[in-house]
Amino acid sequence: MAIAVSVTLAVFVGIDGLPFVFRAWPVRTDGLQPRAMAMPRIGTKLVGLCALLGLTIAVCVIFPFFWRSVLVQWILAANTFKLLPLLILGCAVAITYIALTDRLMDEPDDYLLQVGKAVLLQDFRKPDVLFALRVLAIKCFFLVLMFSGGVANFEWLFNHGLLQAPAFSIEWLEGALRLIYLVDVILAASGYVATWKLFGWHVRATEETARGWLVCLLCYDPFFSALSGNFFPPSGAHSWSAVFPEGSAVFIAWSGVTLSFHILYLWATVAFGPRFSNLTHRGIITAGPYRFMKHPAYLAKNIAWWLFALPGLVASGPMAGLAGGIPLALVSMVYVLRAHAEERMLAVDPVYRAYAQKIATHGLAARLRRRLTR
């Protein structure tokens, strides 16, 4: 039954995500008033783009987190002559895109223009340049992270083979979870690439507080690994088989429920479409599971982690189980703080405030409270 529910959820998530194929078309089609081509302004924007690309290259060369990553190593190992046509094509696309956005957008004075002015030693707006640097940092860090995670999951699936794993085994469950996370990071990585203003997918604001950045980055490597390895005691978790045998009815039911919450987490990523990104505001998402609650991804992910860890924690004994559960509880607390930080950042937008009020009145939690009070 639990496996059937998880399969049904997976199919539903796929169907629910189909509308994003159509929503991927440009949203700026009504009332456009193309302006005359302003070559000096476009040239300044290209200077800003080149400066940001140069800074990206410098960061990837200086910091080991980047130049040791799979993505950068693949680029370095690639044949220069084979990459040359792609570079030429990329330059042509970038020039065309900047020219189009400059001609079609309501306000052509964007952060690229301000970065270009700063490089050319002209008067520029400092907040826009700082905004550009934050966007660049977010893109660089999370693109490398998502790509590395995707490659790791793909290699595991390729080497182990999900279809070759014994049915209803812990290996089968791990393969299914890795497949979900592989799809998740592919969708997320595409969101970091597709920050296109012409389509309405651009970054409207970024997190500016140190606390907001801290609680977000603590959820990802290398920060999470360093914290868990140096301050958290080992969990001592045992295999699920110590609590219930693989292939048993309880095992199938527990793994099915665990898998279902991971699918709900993936559904939240699908709901973002091409606008997925951490630490940014790129429009208020009200589709998918966000119709029912404000943070479905965080809630589903944490419940799934607890379900996956609980059998091993129980099998470890009271003291070892408690020692292993405390780190997981701290991780859940970090996600609570992360949700609060995101709400604070998005609350500047009146659309989000209206959405939050709607969820508080008609969301899933509000409906459950009303039913219980009756």
C-alpha beads as a LAMMPS data file, in Angstrom:
LAMMPS data file: protein, C-alpha beads

374 atoms
373 bonds

1 atom types
1 bond types

-500.0 500.0 xlo xhi
-500.0 500.0 ylo yhi
-500.0 500.0 zlo zhi

Masses

1 110.0

Atoms # bond

1 1 1 0.000 0.000 0.000
2 1 1 2.756 2.437 0.971
3 1 1 4.721 1.674 -2.208
4 1 1 1.565 2.205 -4.286
5 1 1 1.051 5.589 -2.609
6 1 1 4.636 6.643 -3.342
7 1 1 4.336 5.599 -7.005
8 1 1 1.040 7.489 -7.300
9 1 1 2.673 10.574 -5.789
10 1 1 5.554 10.332 -8.265
11 1 1 3.137 10.215 -11.202
12 1 1 1.149 13.130 -9.757
13 1 1 4.318 15.215 -9.316
14 1 1 5.211 14.605 -12.961
15 1 1 1.746 15.602 -14.171
16 1 1 1.673 18.641 -11.888
17 1 1 5.011 19.761 -13.306
18 1 1 3.833 19.713 -16.935
19 1 1 2.368 23.235 -16.826
20 1 1 5.861 24.611 -16.212
21 1 1 6.811 23.542 -19.726
22 1 1 4.265 26.057 -20.983
23 1 1 4.989 28.659 -18.312
24 1 1 8.592 28.664 -19.536
25 1 1 7.624 31.004 -22.378
26 1 1 8.350 34.732 -21.945
27 1 1 5.891 36.394 -19.611
28 1 1 6.612 39.886 -20.943
29 1 1 4.444 39.872 -24.054
30 1 1 1.743 42.451 -23.295
31 1 1 2.241 46.164 -23.741
32 1 1 5.911 45.982 -24.736
33 1 1 7.202 49.261 -26.130
34 1 1 10.566 48.525 -27.765
35 1 1 12.985 51.414 -27.443
36 1 1 15.742 52.394 -29.830
37 1 1 18.978 50.432 -29.586
38 1 1 21.358 52.226 -27.206
39 1 1 24.769 50.884 -28.154
40 1 1 26.776 52.750 -25.461
41 1 1 24.529 51.351 -22.739
42 1 1 24.670 47.845 -24.217
43 1 1 28.448 48.113 -24.456
44 1 1 28.653 49.131 -20.798
45 1 1 26.509 46.126 -19.843
46 1 1 28.821 43.823 -21.797
47 1 1 31.769 45.290 -19.899
48 1 1 29.925 44.495 -16.652
49 1 1 29.215 40.951 -17.823
50 1 1 32.874 40.391 -18.736
51 1 1 33.937 41.703 -15.338
52 1 1 31.619 39.295 -13.535
53 1 1 32.826 36.389 -15.686
54 1 1 36.434 37.336 -14.965
55 1 1 35.685 37.435 -11.254
56 1 1 34.068 34.000 -11.531
57 1 1 37.198 32.583 -13.166
58 1 1 39.389 34.139 -10.477
59 1 1 37.244 32.635 -7.704
60 1 1 37.365 29.198 -9.343
61 1 1 41.159 29.408 -9.595
62 1 1 41.799 30.680 -6.057
63 1 1 39.465 28.645 -3.836
64 1 1 39.927 24.852 -3.569
65 1 1 36.187 24.277 -3.122
66 1 1 35.728 25.393 -6.718
67 1 1 38.822 24.182 -8.563
68 1 1 38.579 20.754 -6.936
69 1 1 34.916 20.410 -7.914
70 1 1 33.780 18.040 -10.635
71 1 1 32.398 20.861 -12.771
72 1 1 35.627 22.869 -12.893
73 1 1 37.738 19.743 -13.372
74 1 1 35.602 18.718 -16.335
75 1 1 36.035 22.158 -17.903
76 1 1 39.805 22.076 -17.354
77 1 1 40.047 18.563 -18.807
78 1 1 38.060 19.483 -21.920
79 1 1 39.808 20.071 -25.217
80 1 1 40.225 23.819 -25.788
81 1 1 39.510 23.549 -29.504
82 1 1 36.298 21.615 -28.833
83 1 1 35.158 24.258 -26.377
84 1 1 35.927 27.160 -28.717
85 1 1 32.714 26.840 -30.802
86 1 1 30.664 26.689 -27.587
87 1 1 32.408 29.802 -26.294
88 1 1 31.730 31.666 -29.529
89 1 1 28.095 30.575 -29.470
90 1 1 27.802 31.601 -25.802
91 1 1 29.195 35.054 -26.549
92 1 1 26.763 35.512 -29.441
93 1 1 23.819 34.447 -27.287
94 1 1 24.911 36.735 -24.437
95 1 1 25.236 39.765 -26.713
96 1 1 21.876 39.071 -28.353
97 1 1 20.156 38.547 -25.009
98 1 1 21.564 41.732 -23.443
99 1 1 20.530 43.723 -26.509
100 1 1 17.000 42.296 -26.384
101 1 1 16.520 42.913 -22.669
102 1 1 17.868 46.444 -23.015
103 1 1 15.394 47.124 -25.827
104 1 1 12.311 45.403 -24.371
105 1 1 12.436 45.779 -20.590
106 1 1 10.682 48.647 -18.830
107 1 1 13.831 49.665 -16.981
108 1 1 17.119 49.085 -18.877
109 1 1 19.208 50.449 -16.003
110 1 1 20.034 47.177 -14.252
111 1 1 22.888 45.827 -12.143
112 1 1 24.927 44.835 -15.216
113 1 1 24.968 48.472 -16.285
114 1 1 26.080 49.563 -12.828
115 1 1 28.890 46.967 -12.720
116 1 1 30.036 48.150 -16.154
117 1 1 30.045 51.751 -14.948
118 1 1 32.068 50.759 -11.887
119 1 1 34.662 49.026 -14.094
120 1 1 34.814 52.054 -16.420
121 1 1 35.261 54.358 -13.390
122 1 1 31.975 56.146 -13.984
123 1 1 29.369 57.106 -11.408
124 1 1 27.571 53.948 -10.270
125 1 1 25.096 52.793 -7.648
126 1 1 26.908 50.819 -4.960
127 1 1 23.831 48.799 -3.822
128 1 1 23.394 47.455 -7.369
129 1 1 27.036 46.372 -7.580
130 1 1 26.803 44.633 -4.195
131 1 1 23.600 42.969 -5.395
132 1 1 25.444 41.699 -8.490
133 1 1 28.229 40.272 -6.317
134 1 1 25.728 38.461 -4.094
135 1 1 23.969 36.984 -7.126
136 1 1 27.337 35.867 -8.505
137 1 1 28.324 34.245 -5.198
138 1 1 24.995 32.383 -4.986
139 1 1 25.264 31.136 -8.565
140 1 1 28.891 30.026 -8.295
141 1 1 28.496 28.193 -4.996
142 1 1 25.231 26.397 -5.645
143 1 1 25.907 25.527 -9.292
144 1 1 29.149 23.792 -8.310
145 1 1 27.418 22.103 -5.380
146 1 1 24.401 20.914 -7.393
147 1 1 26.550 19.650 -10.249
148 1 1 28.845 17.717 -7.918
149 1 1 25.893 16.200 -6.062
150 1 1 24.207 15.253 -9.319
151 1 1 27.324 13.543 -10.648
152 1 1 27.783 11.620 -7.375
153 1 1 24.195 10.328 -7.452
154 1 1 24.419 9.478 -11.145
155 1 1 27.647 7.512 -10.635
156 1 1 26.104 5.598 -7.732
157 1 1 23.034 4.707 -9.791
158 1 1 25.199 3.752 -12.772
159 1 1 27.504 1.543 -10.714
160 1 1 24.852 -0.097 -8.543
161 1 1 21.886 -0.189 -10.865
162 1 1 18.543 0.470 -9.250
163 1 1 16.810 -2.178 -11.355
164 1 1 19.376 -4.788 -10.326
165 1 1 18.983 -4.196 -6.588
166 1 1 16.934 -6.769 -4.653
167 1 1 13.280 -5.759 -4.458
168 1 1 12.218 -4.081 -1.205
169 1 1 15.765 -3.942 0.166
170 1 1 17.651 -1.096 1.797
171 1 1 19.777 -0.842 -1.353
172 1 1 16.641 -0.483 -3.452
173 1 1 15.386 2.287 -1.167
174 1 1 18.723 4.101 -1.298
175 1 1 18.706 3.875 -5.093
176 1 1 15.193 5.332 -5.264
177 1 1 16.202 8.187 -2.949
178 1 1 19.323 8.919 -4.988
179 1 1 17.217 9.003 -8.147
180 1 1 14.895 11.541 -6.522
181 1 1 17.819 13.715 -5.446
182 1 1 19.375 13.426 -8.909
183 1 1 16.208 14.834 -10.488
184 1 1 16.055 17.438 -7.727
185 1 1 19.572 18.796 -8.316
186 1 1 19.079 18.825 -12.106
187 1 1 15.984 20.986 -11.697
188 1 1 17.681 23.162 -9.095
189 1 1 20.817 23.673 -11.194
190 1 1 18.725 24.710 -14.189
191 1 1 17.089 27.310 -11.957
192 1 1 20.453 28.893 -11.110
193 1 1 21.283 29.110 -14.815
194 1 1 17.904 30.428 -16.003
195 1 1 17.911 33.800 -14.211
196 1 1 16.642 35.510 -17.359
197 1 1 14.975 38.862 -16.944
198 1 1 13.371 38.669 -20.382
199 1 1 11.286 35.715 -19.185
200 1 1 10.524 37.109 -15.733
201 1 1 12.826 34.624 -13.992
202 1 1 15.351 37.201 -12.782
203 1 1 16.495 37.721 -9.200
204 1 1 14.474 40.506 -7.611
205 1 1 16.249 40.524 -4.253
206 1 1 18.826 38.536 -2.306
207 1 1 19.315 37.729 1.353
208 1 1 21.435 40.494 2.872
209 1 1 21.810 39.425 6.503
210 1 1 24.623 37.281 7.853
211 1 1 22.110 35.178 9.804
212 1 1 20.143 34.381 6.638
213 1 1 23.281 33.277 4.806
214 1 1 24.527 31.285 7.804
215 1 1 21.405 29.175 8.346
216 1 1 21.216 28.464 4.617
217 1 1 24.859 27.510 4.082
218 1 1 24.870 25.307 7.194
219 1 1 22.482 22.988 5.318
220 1 1 25.035 22.311 2.574
221 1 1 28.550 20.994 2.155
222 1 1 31.286 21.796 2.931
223 1 1 29.867 23.651 5.943
224 1 1 27.502 20.880 7.043
225 1 1 30.206 18.202 6.795
226 1 1 32.676 20.296 8.781
227 1 1 30.112 21.011 11.491
228 1 1 28.794 17.464 11.768
229 1 1 32.253 15.900 11.671
230 1 1 33.808 18.125 14.333
231 1 1 31.012 18.842 16.776
232 1 1 28.379 16.115 16.440
233 1 1 28.958 12.708 18.013
234 1 1 28.723 9.671 15.744
235 1 1 25.178 8.384 15.477
236 1 1 26.052 4.716 15.821
237 1 1 23.016 3.909 13.710
238 1 1 22.507 0.304 12.708
239 1 1 20.874 -1.139 9.643
240 1 1 17.104 -1.215 9.361
241 1 1 17.340 -5.012 9.471
242 1 1 18.078 -4.760 13.196
243 1 1 14.527 -3.450 13.675
244 1 1 12.603 -5.158 10.875
245 1 1 13.845 -7.588 8.200
246 1 1 14.224 -6.443 4.619
247 1 1 11.243 -7.445 2.528
248 1 1 8.897 -7.702 5.498
249 1 1 5.530 -5.927 5.488
250 1 1 6.727 -3.403 8.075
251 1 1 9.884 -2.717 6.063
252 1 1 7.864 -2.139 2.871
253 1 1 5.395 0.145 4.651
254 1 1 8.129 2.177 6.394
255 1 1 10.230 2.556 3.246
256 1 1 7.105 3.496 1.258
257 1 1 6.222 6.284 3.680
258 1 1 9.837 7.494 3.715
259 1 1 9.897 7.494 -0.075
260 1 1 6.582 9.360 -0.207
261 1 1 7.935 12.273 1.834
262 1 1 10.971 12.476 -0.443
263 1 1 8.624 12.643 -3.425
264 1 1 6.720 15.457 -1.714
265 1 1 10.053 17.243 -1.321
266 1 1 10.725 16.786 -5.044
267 1 1 7.247 18.117 -5.818
268 1 1 8.193 21.353 -4.065
269 1 1 11.252 21.699 -6.310
270 1 1 9.122 21.014 -9.392
271 1 1 6.732 23.762 -8.284
272 1 1 9.514 26.354 -8.650
273 1 1 9.948 25.585 -12.339
274 1 1 12.857 27.630 -13.721
275 1 1 12.836 30.010 -10.722
276 1 1 14.489 27.778 -8.132
277 1 1 17.264 29.428 -6.141
278 1 1 18.440 29.729 -2.561
279 1 1 18.885 33.069 -0.812
280 1 1 16.915 34.949 -3.473
281 1 1 13.476 36.318 -4.262
282 1 1 12.487 35.447 -7.844
283 1 1 8.732 35.633 -7.529
284 1 1 6.288 34.124 -5.069
285 1 1 5.550 30.438 -5.649
286 1 1 1.952 29.454 -4.894
287 1 1 1.613 26.297 -7.025
288 1 1 2.230 22.646 -6.176
289 1 1 2.448 21.901 -2.450
290 1 1 2.837 25.638 -1.759
291 1 1 -0.921 25.806 -2.190
292 1 1 -1.209 24.159 1.220
293 1 1 1.773 25.402 3.268
294 1 1 4.655 27.853 3.129
295 1 1 7.610 25.476 3.513
296 1 1 6.621 22.044 2.170
297 1 1 10.155 21.193 1.013
298 1 1 11.726 21.722 4.434
299 1 1 8.931 19.911 6.250
300 1 1 8.927 16.902 3.900
301 1 1 12.726 16.625 3.856
302 1 1 13.059 16.678 7.639
303 1 1 10.255 14.182 8.199
304 1 1 11.853 11.904 5.585
305 1 1 15.247 12.158 7.308
306 1 1 13.738 11.263 10.682
307 1 1 11.864 8.319 9.172
308 1 1 15.044 7.064 7.517
309 1 1 17.161 7.451 10.674
310 1 1 14.674 6.312 13.318
311 1 1 15.036 2.512 12.864
312 1 1 18.795 2.722 13.206
313 1 1 18.556 5.056 16.199
314 1 1 16.194 2.640 17.948
315 1 1 18.494 -0.293 17.210
316 1 1 21.494 1.612 18.605
317 1 1 20.118 1.622 22.127
318 1 1 18.947 4.507 24.340
319 1 1 22.229 6.384 24.821
320 1 1 23.663 5.880 21.329
321 1 1 20.241 6.596 19.812
322 1 1 19.972 9.842 21.767
323 1 1 23.497 10.831 20.734
324 1 1 22.584 10.184 17.112
325 1 1 19.233 11.950 17.360
326 1 1 20.575 15.203 18.822
327 1 1 22.482 16.179 15.632
328 1 1 19.419 15.458 13.527
329 1 1 17.297 17.577 15.872
330 1 1 19.793 20.419 15.523
331 1 1 19.618 20.114 11.751
332 1 1 15.832 20.361 11.930
333 1 1 16.195 23.464 14.088
334 1 1 18.495 25.018 11.490
335 1 1 15.775 24.469 8.895
336 1 1 13.259 26.214 11.177
337 1 1 15.603 29.213 11.429
338 1 1 16.134 29.070 7.667
339 1 1 12.381 29.200 7.046
340 1 1 12.049 32.217 9.341
341 1 1 14.916 34.003 7.550
342 1 1 13.297 33.408 4.159
343 1 1 9.948 34.675 5.406
344 1 1 11.602 37.830 6.709
345 1 1 13.274 38.471 3.353
346 1 1 10.124 37.796 1.303
347 1 1 7.826 39.756 3.627
348 1 1 8.955 42.969 1.914
349 1 1 6.854 41.871 -1.071
350 1 1 3.110 42.552 -0.584
351 1 1 2.342 39.526 -2.767
352 1 1 4.077 37.292 -0.239
353 1 1 2.290 38.941 2.679
354 1 1 -1.055 38.242 0.999
355 1 1 0.026 34.654 0.309
356 1 1 1.153 34.155 3.914
357 1 1 -2.160 35.493 5.172
358 1 1 -4.039 33.152 2.852
359 1 1 -2.058 30.147 4.092
360 1 1 -2.585 31.197 7.700
361 1 1 -6.342 31.264 7.083
362 1 1 -6.931 28.532 4.511
363 1 1 -3.754 26.439 4.566
364 1 1 -3.505 22.806 5.547
365 1 1 -2.531 23.557 9.150
366 1 1 -5.385 26.034 9.543
367 1 1 -7.889 23.478 8.218
368 1 1 -6.593 20.813 10.590
369 1 1 -6.827 23.194 13.550
370 1 1 -10.437 24.027 12.693
371 1 1 -11.350 20.362 12.438
372 1 1 -9.676 19.557 15.767
373 1 1 -11.341 22.458 17.577
374 1 1 -14.735 21.243 16.448

Bonds

1 1 1 2
2 1 2 3
3 1 3 4
4 1 4 5
5 1 5 6
6 1 6 7
7 1 7 8
8 1 8 9
9 1 9 10
10 1 10 11
11 1 11 12
12 1 12 13
13 1 13 14
14 1 14 15
15 1 15 16
16 1 16 17
17 1 17 18
18 1 18 19
19 1 19 20
20 1 20 21
21 1 21 22
22 1 22 23
23 1 23 24
24 1 24 25
25 1 25 26
26 1 26 27
27 1 27 28
28 1 28 29
29 1 29 30
30 1 30 31
31 1 31 32
32 1 32 33
33 1 33 34
34 1 34 35
35 1 35 36
36 1 36 37
37 1 37 38
38 1 38 39
39 1 39 40
40 1 40 41
41 1 41 42
42 1 42 43
43 1 43 44
44 1 44 45
45 1 45 46
46 1 46 47
47 1 47 48
48 1 48 49
49 1 49 50
50 1 50 51
51 1 51 52
52 1 52 53
53 1 53 54
54 1 54 55
55 1 55 56
56 1 56 57
57 1 57 58
58 1 58 59
59 1 59 60
60 1 60 61
61 1 61 62
62 1 62 63
63 1 63 64
64 1 64 65
65 1 65 66
66 1 66 67
67 1 67 68
68 1 68 69
69 1 69 70
70 1 70 71
71 1 71 72
72 1 72 73
73 1 73 74
74 1 74 75
75 1 75 76
76 1 76 77
77 1 77 78
78 1 78 79
79 1 79 80
80 1 80 81
81 1 81 82
82 1 82 83
83 1 83 84
84 1 84 85
85 1 85 86
86 1 86 87
87 1 87 88
88 1 88 89
89 1 89 90
90 1 90 91
91 1 91 92
92 1 92 93
93 1 93 94
94 1 94 95
95 1 95 96
96 1 96 97
97 1 97 98
98 1 98 99
99 1 99 100
100 1 100 101
101 1 101 102
102 1 102 103
103 1 103 104
104 1 104 105
105 1 105 106
106 1 106 107
107 1 107 108
108 1 108 109
109 1 109 110
110 1 110 111
111 1 111 112
112 1 112 113
113 1 113 114
114 1 114 115
115 1 115 116
116 1 116 117
117 1 117 118
118 1 118 119
119 1 119 120
120 1 120 121
121 1 121 122
122 1 122 123
123 1 123 124
124 1 124 125
125 1 125 126
126 1 126 127
127 1 127 128
128 1 128 129
129 1 129 130
130 1 130 131
131 1 131 132
132 1 132 133
133 1 133 134
134 1 134 135
135 1 135 136
136 1 136 137
137 1 137 138
138 1 138 139
139 1 139 140
140 1 140 141
141 1 141 142
142 1 142 143
143 1 143 144
144 1 144 145
145 1 145 146
146 1 146 147
147 1 147 148
148 1 148 149
149 1 149 150
150 1 150 151
151 1 151 152
152 1 152 153
153 1 153 154
154 1 154 155
155 1 155 156
156 1 156 157
157 1 157 158
158 1 158 159
159 1 159 160
160 1 160 161
161 1 161 162
162 1 162 163
163 1 163 164
164 1 164 165
165 1 165 166
166 1 166 167
167 1 167 168
168 1 168 169
169 1 169 170
170 1 170 171
171 1 171 172
172 1 172 173
173 1 173 174
174 1 174 175
175 1 175 176
176 1 176 177
177 1 177 178
178 1 178 179
179 1 179 180
180 1 180 181
181 1 181 182
182 1 182 183
183 1 183 184
184 1 184 185
185 1 185 186
186 1 186 187
187 1 187 188
188 1 188 189
189 1 189 190
190 1 190 191
191 1 191 192
192 1 192 193
193 1 193 194
194 1 194 195
195 1 195 196
196 1 196 197
197 1 197 198
198 1 198 199
199 1 199 200
200 1 200 201
201 1 201 202
202 1 202 203
203 1 203 204
204 1 204 205
205 1 205 206
206 1 206 207
207 1 207 208
208 1 208 209
209 1 209 210
210 1 210 211
211 1 211 212
212 1 212 213
213 1 213 214
214 1 214 215
215 1 215 216
216 1 216 217
217 1 217 218
218 1 218 219
219 1 219 220
220 1 220 221
221 1 221 222
222 1 222 223
223 1 223 224
224 1 224 225
225 1 225 226
226 1 226 227
227 1 227 228
228 1 228 229
229 1 229 230
230 1 230 231
231 1 231 232
232 1 232 233
233 1 233 234
234 1 234 235
235 1 235 236
236 1 236 237
237 1 237 238
238 1 238 239
239 1 239 240
240 1 240 241
241 1 241 242
242 1 242 243
243 1 243 244
244 1 244 245
245 1 245 246
246 1 246 247
247 1 247 248
248 1 248 249
249 1 249 250
250 1 250 251
251 1 251 252
252 1 252 253
253 1 253 254
254 1 254 255
255 1 255 256
256 1 256 257
257 1 257 258
258 1 258 259
259 1 259 260
260 1 260 261
261 1 261 262
262 1 262 263
263 1 263 264
264 1 264 265
265 1 265 266
266 1 266 267
267 1 267 268
268 1 268 269
269 1 269 270
270 1 270 271
271 1 271 272
272 1 272 273
273 1 273 274
274 1 274 275
275 1 275 276
276 1 276 277
277 1 277 278
278 1 278 279
279 1 279 280
280 1 280 281
281 1 281 282
282 1 282 283
283 1 283 284
284 1 284 285
285 1 285 286
286 1 286 287
287 1 287 288
288 1 288 289
289 1 289 290
290 1 290 291
291 1 291 292
292 1 292 293
293 1 293 294
294 1 294 295
295 1 295 296
296 1 296 297
297 1 297 298
298 1 298 299
299 1 299 300
300 1 300 301
301 1 301 302
302 1 302 303
303 1 303 304
304 1 304 305
305 1 305 306
306 1 306 307
307 1 307 308
308 1 308 309
309 1 309 310
310 1 310 311
311 1 311 312
312 1 312 313
313 1 313 314
314 1 314 315
315 1 315 316
316 1 316 317
317 1 317 318
318 1 318 319
319 1 319 320
320 1 320 321
321 1 321 322
322 1 322 323
323 1 323 324
324 1 324 325
325 1 325 326
326 1 326 327
327 1 327 328
328 1 328 329
329 1 329 330
330 1 330 331
331 1 331 332
332 1 332 333
333 1 333 334
334 1 334 335
335 1 335 336
336 1 336 337
337 1 337 338
338 1 338 339
339 1 339 340
340 1 340 341
341 1 341 342
342 1 342 343
343 1 343 344
344 1 344 345
345 1 345 346
346 1 346 347
347 1 347 348
348 1 348 349
349 1 349 350
350 1 350 351
351 1 351 352
352 1 352 353
353 1 353 354
354 1 354 355
355 1 355 356
356 1 356 357
357 1 357 358
358 1 358 359
359 1 359 360
360 1 360 361
361 1 361 362
362 1 362 363
363 1 363 364
364 1 364 365
365 1 365 366
366 1 366 367
367 1 367 368
368 1 368 369
369 1 369 370
370 1 370 371
371 1 371 372
372 1 372 373
373 1 373 374
